[in-house]
Structures are given as C-alpha cells and as structure tokens.
Amino acid sequence: MAEVMRHRSSHIDETVYDHDTHELQITFTDGRTYRYEDVPRGTYTELVTSASVGRAFNALIRDRFDGEET
C-alpha cells in the first residue's frame, strides 16, 4: 500500500512511500523524481512529520540512501 503526501516545501513537492516494499519516491519542486529503496518506515515517518521536510531529507535520506532518478 502506497501513501502519497504533498508538502509545502521550497524543495520537495511530494513523497510516495510504499509500506510493503519500503520504497520512497520524492518529487522535487523542479519536477525531478528520485526513488530510494529500503527506507525504513520510521525514517519515512520522521521525514514527513518534521517541521522542515527539506532539512529532514538532507539529514535522513540524501547521504544515507542511493537515489535513482526515474
């Protein structure tokens, strides 16, 4: 089951997280979309509930998971 969230962020427009496969897709405000595999549910939850999704992305996702542009 996938969860889609739109964000009010200067860098991130939308996140899609598949709870079954632990795949995270992030669409940035410039239109690029990246896919990240094996993202734990807790990391995703921390990302989308943070006060700044962009800052949380930089701290939790960017340098910890390999992203592939789709």
DAMOHU-V292622 format. One line per field, one symbol per residue. ss: DSSP state (H for helix, E for strand, - for the rest). A space follows every 50 residues. Layout:
ss->???
This chain:
ss->-EEEEE-----EEEEEEE----EEEEEE----EEEE----HHHHHHHHH- --HHHHHHHHHH----EEE-
